[in-house]
Amino acid sequence: MEQHLLSENVLEFMRNHNLEKLDYGYFVMYIHERARNRPKEWRYGQAIFNYMEMDFGDIARQVQFIDGVDCFYNDDYVNEFVDKCWERCSVKELCWYT
């Protein structure tokens, strides 16, 4: 079993936003706010995916390829995608296994 640490991406985000903890409400508000201010050529789901990858690293790809939830091409999956990303950010060990 291979361990992939996520703590650096999440902890760096928390430091950059002066957060002592990352809660679900802030996480969702933040990523949707970024998507609302996306480049006009990006679809909403594409923006959610891209900003999640920019700000939280591999989490977006893990949700896309391991969990099978991809909002990049289909905006209907945005909420499920964000929730799966939250689950991956909020695990106690801040890591995942393959």
Stockholm file with secondary structure:
# STOCKHOLM 1.0

chainA/1-98         MEQHLLSENVLEFMRNHNLEKLDYGYFVMYIHERARNRPKEWRYGQAIFNYMEMDFGDIARQVQFIDGVDCFYNDDYVNEFVDKCWERCSVKELCWYT
#=GR chainA/1-98 SS CCEEECHHHHHHHHHHTTCSSCCHHHHHHHHHHHHHTCCTTSCHHHHHHHHHHHHHTTHHHHHHHTSCCCCSSCGGGHHHHHHHHHHHHSCTTSEEEC
#=GC SS_cons        CCEEECHHHHHHHHHHTTCSSCCHHHHHHHHHHHHHTCCTTSCHHHHHHHHHHHHHTTHHHHHHHTSCCCCSSCGGGHHHHHHHHHHHHSCTTSEEEC
//
